[in-house]
Every structure is written in C-alpha cells, then in structure tokens.
Amino acid sequence: MASTDLKQIAPGVFVWQPGEGATWGLANCGLVVSGGQALVIDTPYTPALTDAFLAAARTAAGPGVALDRVAVTHANGDHTWGLQQLPGAEVFATHATLEHQCLEPKPQQLQALIHDSDPDRPLGWYFREHFGKFDFADIQVLPPTATFTGRRDLQVGRTPVELHEVGPAHTVGDLIAHLPEQRTVFAGDIVFAGDHPSHWAGPLKHVVRACLRILDLDPEWIVPGHGPLMRPDDLRTYISYLDDLSNQALVMHGQGRTAVEAARILIKEGRYRGLGLPERLAITLSTEFRHLDQDSAAPDLLELMNHAAHIAWDITAADPRTP
C-alpha cells in the first residue's frame, strides 16, 4: 500500500510519499536533517504506516540522530495519528489545532464506522472502500506539546525552519513549514495534487491566501499534503482551480441551490476533469456555503462525509469502472 522509500529533494530534506491519486489517508511526510539533528514533518495515519516511515527516516538521518521533534501541519488524523510512535517527542503545532482535534472522529469511532456500518448503504460502503485498509483500533491521539500563534522559528542543526500559521483554511489550525535555504515549503493540506481537496474550515479565499503566501516565499519545491511534488506553476494552476470553484459556489448559492446540488452540477458538467475524488466537492462546497450563509456553527464532519459518499455511490452506479 505504501512506499517505504524517502526521496531527497534538497540537501538534508526528504519526502515520504506513500500514495498518489484518488486516495484518502495516504499523506506525504517530511524529514529535515542537519548537524546531527532532525525534524519530522507530519506522521502517517496508523502505527504500521508510521513504523515504515520512521524506519526510512532513521536510515536517512543516520546513526545517533534522534527523531525527537515533529512539526504538525494540521490536526487531521492522517497527519497526526502516528505521533504515538514517537513517545516523548516535542510536537510543534498551531494552538488552533487543538480545536480541530475535538471535531474529528476518534480512531475507535472511525474503526467502528468502517466495520459496523451498513456496507449496502453509501456511507458504510464509502468508509470500507477508502478506509478499510487501515487499522485504527489501538491508536492514541496525542495533542501537540508546543503550540504557537503566528510564527515559530526552529533550528535543525545548521538549517533554519520557519513555521507559519496560515489557518483557518483547510482546517482551523493550518501551518506551513518553510525551509528558506533549501527553497522548499511543506504545505500540508493547504495544497492537494491530483485529487479534489476536502477543505473543512474555509472559506476558499483563505486557502487561496495561504497558497499566495507560499508563492511569496519563492520556493523551488512545494510538498502538498497529498499527491506528487509541485513547482510554483503547479501551485498557480491550483489557485486558479480554487478561484473558479469559489466563483461557481457564489453563483449557485445565489441561485438558491444547495452545496450538494452544486457539486453534482459541476461533476455532471465535467468542469474539473483530471482530478480524482470528485465527490469531495460536496465537502468543500458545503464549507463554502456555510461561510456564504454566515453560519458560524462547527461543521459536522460525518455529515459532510455522508454527502460525499452518496455522490460517489451514484457515480459508481452509473459507471462501475469508476474507482
């Protein structure tokens, strides 16, 4: 399911990419090594995946280099639930990540949804289809140990690392990790490559603003939360997609349509051909419509997943070859 290899993209900077295309849960992780020190950027979804990542990271870091610091780009489980495999590590995150941790289903709840829900109904089928390969049974969710607002600067050996708070955007507590000397930005789920994003906090203009901040840093490489590595022009293409989606949301909200109706219309039009998981439009558009309605209530993540599952169910029924 996952590659066990790290790819070096700049001196002392490594990326672990377990999966590409039409997938939930397989998030990119990073490693920065310099002068006998290391910084891990995000952890995988499960202990098994995390052990594979950490084995590769320890090999890349070399003997005697402790993996005792982690920067967490946001609180989603596919970026944080592996923290238990690094007991005692110092975990850096924005203070707002604590809020999102309270919104997301716990690992044991997700395990139950996978195995106890009805596989003949859209939500049960969808959870099995996309999350059934993961084992969440024995995961303990750990909070960050060093939170901040605004900016936090770290030193990894001779390498400076800048942590910039850019949420609320994808979630309420997003950060990006900038390595100015290596011209690399770890963007977390501010950026998705290859698939439609699923933005939980929004609004889309905040995601665009975060993307523009990344471009202002003049990176050579952008590591998205999911999918292949990106160059600045790739990020500009992604921003154009976000801008268009925001415009479509505004028009269809003004027409009195629901977010799910808007998602189905865009999918039927084939407006964003080439991006996987089109059902996630229902999630991001629901988030956008919530802002357009000036609704400040916390989102129901399970309800949003249910909207996406029904769309995916209908797409698959229309074309069984659809993954």
KADA-V304805 format. One record per pair of residues at least 4 apart in sequence whose ideal C-beta (glycine too) atoms are under 7 Angstrom apart, sorted by the first residue. I is the first residue (numbers start at 1). J is the second residue. D is the distance in whole Angstrom. If there is no record, write none. Layout:
I & J & D
I & J & D
This chain:
1 & 133 & 6
2 & 18 & 4
2 & 19 & 6
2 & 26 & 7
2 & 49 & 6
2 & 52 & 6
3 & 17 & 6
3 & 18 & 6
4 & 52 & 5
4 & 55 & 7
4 & 56 & 6
5 & 56 & 6
6 & 14 & 4
6 & 15 & 7
6 & 16 & 5
6 & 31 & 6
6 & 56 & 5
6 & 57 & 7
6 & 60 & 5
7 & 14 & 7
7 & 15 & 5
7 & 17 & 7
8 & 13 & 7
8 & 14 & 5
9 & 13 & 6
9 & 15 & 6
9 & 184 & 7
9 & 221 & 5
9 & 229 & 7
10 & 182 & 4
10 & 184 & 5
10 & 221 & 7
11 & 182 & 6
12 & 32 & 6
12 & 33 & 5
12 & 34 & 5
12 & 159 & 6
13 & 32 & 6
13 & 179 & 6
13 & 182 & 5
13 & 184 & 5
14 & 30 & 7
14 & 31 & 4
14 & 60 & 5
15 & 28 & 6
15 & 30 & 6
15 & 223 & 6
15 & 229 & 7
16 & 28 & 7
16 & 29 & 4
16 & 53 & 5
16 & 56 & 6
17 & 28 & 5
18 & 26 & 4
18 & 44 & 7
18 & 49 & 7
19 & 23 & 5
19 & 26 & 3
20 & 194 & 6
20 & 227 & 6
20 & 228 & 6
21 & 194 & 5
21 & 195 & 7
21 & 276 & 5
22 & 195 & 6
22 & 276 & 4
22 & 277 & 6
22 & 323 & 5
24 & 130 & 4
24 & 131 & 6
25 & 45 & 5
25 & 78 & 5
25 & 131 & 6
25 & 134 & 6
26 & 226 & 7
27 & 42 & 6
27 & 44 & 7
27 & 45 & 7
27 & 78 & 4
27 & 79 & 5
27 & 225 & 6
27 & 226 & 6
28 & 223 & 6
28 & 224 & 7
28 & 225 & 6
28 & 226 & 6
29 & 41 & 6
29 & 42 & 5
29 & 43 & 6
29 & 44 & 6
29 & 53 & 6
30 & 41 & 3
30 & 42 & 7
30 & 186 & 5
30 & 223 & 6
31 & 38 & 6
31 & 40 & 6
31 & 57 & 5
31 & 60 & 6
31 & 61 & 7
32 & 38 & 7
32 & 39 & 4
32 & 156 & 5
32 & 159 & 6
32 & 161 & 6
32 & 179 & 7
33 & 38 & 5
33 & 60 & 7
33 & 61 & 5
33 & 65 & 7
34 & 156 & 5
34 & 157 & 3
34 & 158 & 5
34 & 159 & 4
35 & 157 & 2
35 & 158 & 5
36 & 64 & 7
36 & 65 & 6
36 & 157 & 6
37 & 65 & 7
37 & 156 & 5
37 & 157 & 4
38 & 61 & 5
38 & 65 & 5
38 & 66 & 7
38 & 67 & 5
38 & 156 & 7
39 & 69 & 5
39 & 71 & 6
39 & 154 & 7
39 & 156 & 5
39 & 161 & 6
40 & 57 & 7
40 & 67 & 6
40 & 69 & 7
40 & 70 & 5
41 & 71 & 5
41 & 73 & 7
41 & 177 & 5
41 & 186 & 5
42 & 72 & 6
42 & 73 & 6
42 & 79 & 4
43 & 50 & 5
43 & 70 & 7
43 & 79 & 7
43 & 80 & 6
43 & 82 & 3
43 & 83 & 5
44 & 49 & 4
44 & 50 & 5
44 & 53 & 5
44 & 82 & 5
45 & 49 & 6
45 & 77 & 6
45 & 78 & 4
45 & 81 & 6
45 & 82 & 7
45 & 134 & 6
46 & 50 & 7
46 & 81 & 7
46 & 82 & 7
46 & 134 & 5
46 & 135 & 6
46 & 136 & 7
46 & 139 & 7
47 & 51 & 6
47 & 82 & 7
47 & 84 & 7
47 & 85 & 6
47 & 139 & 7
48 & 52 & 7
48 & 135 & 7
49 & 53 & 6
49 & 82 & 7
50 & 54 & 6
50 & 82 & 3
50 & 85 & 4
51 & 55 & 6
51 & 85 & 6
52 & 56 & 7
53 & 57 & 6
54 & 58 & 6
54 & 67 & 7
54 & 85 & 6
55 & 59 & 7
56 & 60 & 6
57 & 61 & 6
57 & 67 & 6
58 & 67 & 7
61 & 65 & 4
61 & 67 & 7
67 & 86 & 6
67 & 89 & 7
68 & 88 & 7
68 & 89 & 5
68 & 90 & 6
69 & 89 & 6
69 & 90 & 5
70 & 83 & 7
70 & 86 & 6
70 & 89 & 5
70 & 91 & 5
70 & 92 & 7
71 & 92 & 5
71 & 163 & 6
71 & 177 & 5
72 & 79 & 6
72 & 80 & 6
72 & 91 & 6
72 & 92 & 7
72 & 93 & 4
72 & 97 & 7
72 & 144 & 6
73 & 79 & 6
73 & 174 & 6
73 & 175 & 6
73 & 176 & 7
73 & 177 & 7
73 & 186 & 7
73 & 188 & 3
73 & 225 & 7
74 & 79 & 6
74 & 97 & 6
74 & 100 & 7
74 & 170 & 6
74 & 171 & 5
74 & 173 & 6
74 & 174 & 5
74 & 188 & 5
74 & 189 & 6
75 & 80 & 6
75 & 97 & 4
75 & 100 & 4
75 & 101 & 5
75 & 104 & 7
75 & 171 & 6
75 & 173 & 6
76 & 80 & 7
76 & 104 & 7
76 & 171 & 7
76 & 189 & 7
77 & 81 & 4
77 & 104 & 6
77 & 107 & 7
79 & 188 & 7
81 & 107 & 6
81 & 139 & 5
81 & 141 & 6
83 & 91 & 6
83 & 142 & 4
84 & 139 & 7
84 & 140 & 5
84 & 142 & 6
90 & 145 & 6
90 & 146 & 6
91 & 144 & 4
91 & 145 & 5
91 & 146 & 7
92 & 144 & 7
92 & 146 & 5
92 & 152 & 6
92 & 163 & 6
93 & 97 & 4
93 & 144 & 4
93 & 147 & 6
93 & 173 & 7
93 & 175 & 7
94 & 147 & 6
94 & 148 & 6
94 & 149 & 6
94 & 165 & 5
94 & 167 & 6
94 & 173 & 4
94 & 175 & 5
95 & 147 & 4
95 & 148 & 7
95 & 149 & 5
96 & 167 & 6
96 & 172 & 5
96 & 173 & 3
97 & 101 & 6
97 & 144 & 6
97 & 173 & 4
98 & 143 & 6
98 & 147 & 7
99 & 172 & 5
99 & 173 & 7
100 & 104 & 6
100 & 171 & 5
100 & 172 & 5
100 & 173 & 6
101 & 141 & 7
101 & 143 & 7
103 & 298 & 6
103 & 301 & 6
104 & 301 & 6
105 & 109 & 4
105 & 110 & 5
105 & 301 & 7
105 & 302 & 7
106 & 141 & 7
107 & 111 & 6
107 & 136 & 4
107 & 139 & 4
107 & 141 & 7
108 & 112 & 7
108 & 136 & 7
109 & 113 & 6
110 & 114 & 7
110 & 131 & 7
110 & 136 & 5
111 & 115 & 6
111 & 136 & 4
111 & 137 & 5
112 & 116 & 5
113 & 117 & 5
113 & 127 & 5
114 & 127 & 5
114 & 128 & 6
114 & 131 & 5
114 & 132 & 5
117 & 123 & 6
117 & 124 & 3
117 & 127 & 6
118 & 124 & 4
119 & 124 & 5
119 & 125 & 5
119 & 128 & 6
121 & 125 & 7
122 & 126 & 6
122 & 309 & 4
122 & 310 & 5
122 & 313 & 4
123 & 127 & 6
123 & 305 & 7
123 & 306 & 5
123 & 309 & 5
124 & 128 & 7
125 & 129 & 6
125 & 313 & 6
126 & 130 & 6
126 & 309 & 4
126 & 312 & 6
126 & 313 & 7
127 & 131 & 5
128 & 132 & 4
148 & 152 & 4
149 & 165 & 6
150 & 165 & 6
151 & 162 & 7
151 & 163 & 7
151 & 164 & 6
151 & 165 & 7
152 & 163 & 4
153 & 160 & 7
153 & 162 & 6
154 & 161 & 4
154 & 163 & 7
155 & 160 & 6
156 & 161 & 6
159 & 179 & 7
159 & 181 & 6
160 & 180 & 6
160 & 181 & 7
161 & 177 & 6
161 & 179 & 6
162 & 178 & 4
162 & 180 & 7
163 & 175 & 5
163 & 177 & 6
164 & 175 & 6
164 & 176 & 5
164 & 178 & 6
164 & 213 & 7
165 & 175 & 5
166 & 174 & 5
166 & 175 & 6
166 & 176 & 6
166 & 190 & 6
166 & 210 & 4
166 & 213 & 6
167 & 171 & 6
167 & 172 & 5
167 & 173 & 5
167 & 174 & 4
167 & 201 & 7
168 & 172 & 4
168 & 201 & 4
168 & 206 & 6
169 & 174 & 5
169 & 190 & 6
169 & 201 & 6
169 & 206 & 4
169 & 207 & 5
169 & 210 & 5
170 & 174 & 5
170 & 189 & 4
170 & 190 & 6
170 & 199 & 5
170 & 200 & 7
170 & 201 & 6
170 & 207 & 6
171 & 200 & 5
171 & 201 & 5
172 & 201 & 5
174 & 188 & 6
174 & 190 & 6
174 & 210 & 7
175 & 188 & 7
176 & 185 & 6
176 & 186 & 6
176 & 187 & 5
176 & 188 & 6
176 & 190 & 6
176 & 214 & 6
177 & 185 & 7
177 & 186 & 4
178 & 185 & 5
178 & 217 & 5
179 & 184 & 5
183 & 218 & 7
183 & 219 & 5
183 & 220 & 4
183 & 221 & 7
184 & 219 & 6
184 & 220 & 7
184 & 221 & 5
184 & 223 & 7
185 & 214 & 5
185 & 217 & 6
185 & 219 & 4
185 & 222 & 5
185 & 223 & 7
186 & 223 & 5
187 & 191 & 4
187 & 214 & 6
187 & 222 & 6
187 & 223 & 6
187 & 224 & 6
187 & 225 & 7
188 & 225 & 5
189 & 197 & 7
189 & 225 & 4
190 & 207 & 6
190 & 210 & 5
190 & 211 & 6
191 & 211 & 7
191 & 222 & 6
191 & 224 & 4
191 & 225 & 7
191 & 230 & 7
191 & 235 & 7
191 & 238 & 6
192 & 197 & 4
192 & 224 & 6
192 & 225 & 6
192 & 226 & 5
192 & 227 & 6
193 & 224 & 4
193 & 226 & 7
193 & 227 & 3
193 & 228 & 5
193 & 230 & 6
194 & 227 & 4
194 & 228 & 6
194 & 275 & 7
194 & 276 & 6
195 & 226 & 7
195 & 227 & 6
195 & 275 & 6
195 & 276 & 4
195 & 277 & 5
196 & 272 & 7
196 & 275 & 5
196 & 276 & 7
196 & 277 & 5
196 & 278 & 6
196 & 280 & 4
196 & 281 & 6
197 & 280 & 7
197 & 284 & 6
198 & 280 & 4
198 & 283 & 4
198 & 284 & 6
199 & 207 & 6
199 & 284 & 5
199 & 287 & 5
200 & 287 & 6
200 & 299 & 6
200 & 301 & 7
201 & 287 & 7
202 & 206 & 6
202 & 287 & 4
202 & 288 & 6
202 & 291 & 6
203 & 288 & 6
203 & 291 & 4
204 & 208 & 6
204 & 242 & 5
204 & 245 & 6
204 & 246 & 4
204 & 288 & 6
205 & 209 & 6
205 & 246 & 7
206 & 210 & 7
207 & 211 & 7
207 & 242 & 6
208 & 212 & 6
208 & 239 & 6
208 & 242 & 5
208 & 243 & 6
209 & 213 & 7
210 & 214 & 7
211 & 215 & 7
211 & 235 & 6
211 & 238 & 7
211 & 239 & 5
212 & 216 & 6
213 & 217 & 7
214 & 219 & 7
214 & 222 & 6
214 & 235 & 6
215 & 232 & 6
215 & 235 & 6
219 & 232 & 7
221 & 229 & 6
222 & 230 & 4
222 & 235 & 5
223 & 229 & 6
224 & 230 & 6
230 & 234 & 4
230 & 235 & 6
232 & 236 & 6
233 & 237 & 7
234 & 238 & 7
235 & 239 & 6
236 & 240 & 7
237 & 241 & 7
238 & 242 & 7
239 & 243 & 6
240 & 244 & 6
241 & 245 & 6
241 & 272 & 7
242 & 246 & 6
243 & 247 & 7
244 & 248 & 6
245 & 249 & 6
245 & 284 & 7
246 & 250 & 7
246 & 288 & 7
247 & 251 & 7
248 & 252 & 6
248 & 262 & 7
248 & 266 & 6
249 & 253 & 6
249 & 262 & 6
249 & 285 & 6
249 & 288 & 4
249 & 289 & 7
249 & 292 & 7
250 & 254 & 6
251 & 255 & 7
252 & 257 & 4
252 & 262 & 4
252 & 265 & 7
253 & 257 & 7
253 & 289 & 6
253 & 292 & 5
257 & 261 & 4
257 & 262 & 5
258 & 262 & 7
259 & 263 & 6
259 & 282 & 6
259 & 285 & 4
259 & 286 & 4
259 & 289 & 4
260 & 264 & 6
260 & 282 & 5
260 & 307 & 5
261 & 265 & 6
262 & 266 & 7
262 & 285 & 5
263 & 267 & 6
263 & 281 & 4
263 & 282 & 4
263 & 285 & 5
263 & 311 & 6
264 & 268 & 6
264 & 311 & 6
265 & 269 & 6
266 & 271 & 5
266 & 272 & 7
266 & 281 & 6
267 & 278 & 5
267 & 281 & 7
267 & 311 & 7
279 & 308 & 4
279 & 311 & 4
279 & 312 & 4
279 & 315 & 7
280 & 284 & 6
280 & 308 & 6
281 & 285 & 6
282 & 286 & 6
282 & 307 & 4
282 & 308 & 5
282 & 311 & 6
283 & 287 & 7
283 & 304 & 5
283 & 307 & 7
283 & 308 & 6
284 & 288 & 6
285 & 289 & 6
286 & 290 & 6
286 & 304 & 6
286 & 307 & 6
287 & 299 & 7
288 & 292 & 6
289 & 293 & 6
290 & 295 & 5
290 & 299 & 7
299 & 304 & 6
300 & 304 & 7
301 & 305 & 6
302 & 306 & 6
303 & 307 & 7
304 & 308 & 7
305 & 309 & 6
306 & 310 & 7
307 & 311 & 7
308 & 312 & 6
309 & 313 & 6
310 & 314 & 7
311 & 315 & 6
312 & 316 & 6
313 & 317 & 6
314 & 318 & 6
315 & 319 & 7
315 & 322 & 5
316 & 320 & 6
316 & 322 & 5
